[in-house]
Amino acid sequence: MATKRVGDHPLIRRLLIGAVTIIALFLIAAPLLAILSYAFAEGAARYFDSLFTPDTLHAIKLSVITALIAVPINTLFGIAAAWAIAKFDFPGRRLLTAIIELPYSISPIVAGVAYLFVFGAQGLFGPWLQANDIKIMFALPGIVLASLFVTAPFVARELIPLLETQGREREEAGISLGASGFQTFWRISLPGMRWALIYGIILCNARVFGEFGAVSIVSGNVRGETNTLPLHVELLYQDHNSVGAFAAASVLMLIAVLTLIAKFLLERRGVRRHAEGA
């Protein structure tokens, strides 16, 4: 006797879909539309004047620089970590996986405070850093370090399940046919994981741009010097400059929308390739 799934009854299905749609509209779509509404509340000219102030442009520039440094580093780290975990058996493999996933479960604020206690003036390496005139906290290196911590798992977590599913047979076949290790990786392994890799990079990039908690601790949030775009939005809002705050927030929203579009295109391409291969 076949059992029914939850929602197979037409009434239950309609109620479930309706409830999810209403909640998504009120909790997710409405606040995003409100950002655009408030940003253009005083007209397009006021919006662009607020967006192109030196402090806002500096915050955008700092966020872009942070992403340009953090995303490639975490991409390389993610590939190396996924390869090591998925392709080799070694003691502590599960523990290493758990450590890589740790940023998912730790509050970014805690991460920022931890970096402060390590690299801050009174921290573990603080006296040595000061003696050698090296500044990490309340400067770009600290912002990059915090962003690296928060986004460390994004690429690795996309690749590890894929590489574990693929197994090791294709690489072993390439090696047996005389290919070098690099040729095997470049011509066999990398093409097989490129879509998951791109997906992880997109998510990592979006998180770097949106990170607030850890960066707020290690940057000092100095206007026009060490505040990234999310921190600048908060400063403008505290100044009661709502148009400026929402104009800056609209840039973050634009990045989120572009991320969703890229994610959608990648998923559609993946479905198409799967159908062609079936």
Disulfide bonds with the S-S distance in Angstrom:
none
